[in-house]
Amino acid sequence: AADALAQVMNDTPRGKLKVTAPVTFGSYSLMPLITGFLRDNPQVEVDLHLTDRFVDLVEEGYDAAFRIGPLGTSGLTARPLAPYRLVACAAPAYLMARGTPQKPADLERHECLGYAFSSRPADREWVFFQGTVSYKVRVASRLLINESRALMSAALDGFGIVLGPQDFLRTALASGELLRVLPEFEAPSRSMHLVYTANRQRTAKLRCFVETVLGRFGPV
């Protein structure tokens, strides 16, 4: 009976799960998964920390982290997820005043709102795809911001073209407050992974969380 009880306790997700994720992804894409996970696992607590800085899982005691962009060599277990898709869009007022770009090279003559990272230089080169052909554009960003909501605010104000996460911009695009530009071209996407240390995978709470994440964000 004691062995059976121990097995049940080992298989039942319980305890605190400490997770970190980038701010925009965590706020607009991850939250429905987190709340659903908690509803399905009433004995689990989630401590979710949103930050765009690089987090050391071992030193800071995290169970798992979402990483967007290329992975370095870290010794962590990394599970690939679906790419983090971006779209380029602008307010109707901006497009009325400055014209609508017809090809990626046209962006060189437009105000392009830049996202500034604390850990790496701002994205000055935007890449678009049409089939297997890629188009790299060196954009000029007079306004650099390190927060997605502020970038969208500048775009909504008609100041320029923003390249941002599809999930984050979906509502503004659906309402017509922002219009997608270059729809014939595929906007760039970034690789995304869920990473964790191998020894933590033994816990039921993390195993269940990994399965939930792969079910929602796993590669197609």
N, C-alpha and C positions, 0 to 999 in steps of 0.2 A: 504493500500500500504506500509506503514511504517512497519507494522508487517511482511508482506511478504518479504520486503527487509532485515529485521533483521534476519528472518529465513534463507534466502539464504546466508547471510554473516556468520551465525553460522554454516551452513552446508558446507561452502567452506573452505578447508584447507588454512590457510594463516599465515604469521608470521614466527618467528625464532624457530626452533626445536633444542634443545641442547641435544646431544646424546653422550654417552661414551661407549667404547667397548675395549676389550683386543687388543693388538697391532697386533698380527699375524692374528687373526680372522678378525679384522677390515680391515687390508691391503689386505688380499687375498680372503676373502669370502664375506664380507659385502659391499665392494665398488660398485659392479654391482647393488645391490639393492638400494643403496643410490642415485646413478646417475639416475637410472630408476625412482625412486620416485620423484626426482626433475623434471625430464622431464614431468611426469604426473601431477605434482602439481606446476605450474609456479609461484604461489604466496607464496610458502614456501621457506625459507632458512634453511639450515642444518649446524649447528656448531658441527662437529664431533671431539671428543677428544679421541685419542687412548692412553691408558695407561694400564699397568698391575697392578697398585696399586688399592686398594679398594677405590671407590669413594662414598662419602655421597651425595646422590641425593638432599636431602633437603638443607643441608648446602651449597652445591656448585651450586645449581640452575639448575640441569639437569632435563630434561623432562623424559628421559628413559636411561636405561643402560642394556647392555648385560653382563650376569654373567655366567662364566664357572666354574663348580664344585658345591659342595654342598652349599645350601643356609642356612644361619642362620635365626634367628627370627628378622625381621626388620620392620614389619608392612607395607611393600610395597606390591603392587599387583604384582604377579609373574605369567607369562605365560610360560608354558613349551615349549621348542623347541626340534627339533631333536637332538640327542646326537652329541657331537663334536668328530668325529672319528679320531683315530690315526693309523698310520702304522709304522712298523719297517723296516728300509732299510739301505743299505750300498753301497759303491762304489764297482764296480767289482774288482778293484785293492786290496781293503781290503780283500774281500772274497777269492781272489786268494792266498793272502799271509797267511791268518789266518784260512781259511776254512769256510764253510757255516754251521751255526747252524741248526740242524735237529729237535731239540725240545727246549722248553723254558729254560730248565735247562742248556743247552749248553752256554747260554748267560753269565753265571758266569765266563766263561773262555775267554770272549771277552772284548774289549774296548767298553764300552757303554757311549755314549755322554749324559751328564746330563743337564737338563734345571734347572737353578737356579732361584727361585722366590725371589723377595724382601720381600714378605709378609709371606712366609712359607718355610720350608726346601725343598731342592731339592728332586726330585723324585728318591729314591734309590731302590724302589720296583716296578717292572713292572709286570703287570697281563695280562695273555692271556687266551683265552677261546677256548675250542673245544667241541661244543655242550653245555651241561650244566656243564661241568667240567672246573674248573678254575685252572690255574697254576701260582703261584706267584714266582717270581725270584728276589733275592737280587742281584742287579747289582753293579758293581764297576765302578765309574765314576771318572777317574783321571782328566778329563776336564769338568768343570762346566761353563756354559755360560747362561747369562740371556737374550739372544736375538736369535730369531729363525734363522735369516739369517746367523748369525755367526756359529750356530750349523750346518746348512746345508753346509756351506763352509768347516767346518772341516770334515764333512762326505764326501763331494765331493773330498777332498784332500786325502781320503783313511785312515783317522785316526781311525774311529770306526763306530759303529752302532748307528743310530739316531732313536728315537721314536718321531715322529712329526705329526702335523695335516695333514690329507689326502689332503685337498685342497691346502695347501702350498707346498707339495712335489709332486703334481700330474705331473707337467711339467718335473721335473727331472726324475721321474719314466717312463714317456712316452718316453723320449729321450734315456733311457738306462744309463744315468749318474749315477743313483742310482737303485739298484735292491731290490725288496721287499724280506725280509727274513721271514721265518716261515709262508709261505702263507696258510698252512693248519690250522693255528690257527688264531682266531679272535683277533686282537689287541684291547687293551682297548679303551673305549670311555668315555667321561666326560659329565655329565649332563649340559644342557645349558638352561638359562631362559632369557626372557626379563622382566625387572622389571621397575615399575613406581609408583608414588604416586597416590592414588585413585582420588584426587581432580583434577589432571592434565588430567585425562582421559576425562573430559568434553570437552576439546578443540577438534575442528575438525581436526587440524593438527596431534595431537597425536592419535586420533581414527583411522585416515587414515593410519598413520605409523604402528600402531599395526596390522591392517588388512593386510598391505603389508608384514610385517615381518612374520606373521603367514602363509600367502600364500606361502612364499618362504622357510622358515625355520621351519614351524610347524611340530609337531610330526607326523610320518607316521602312 
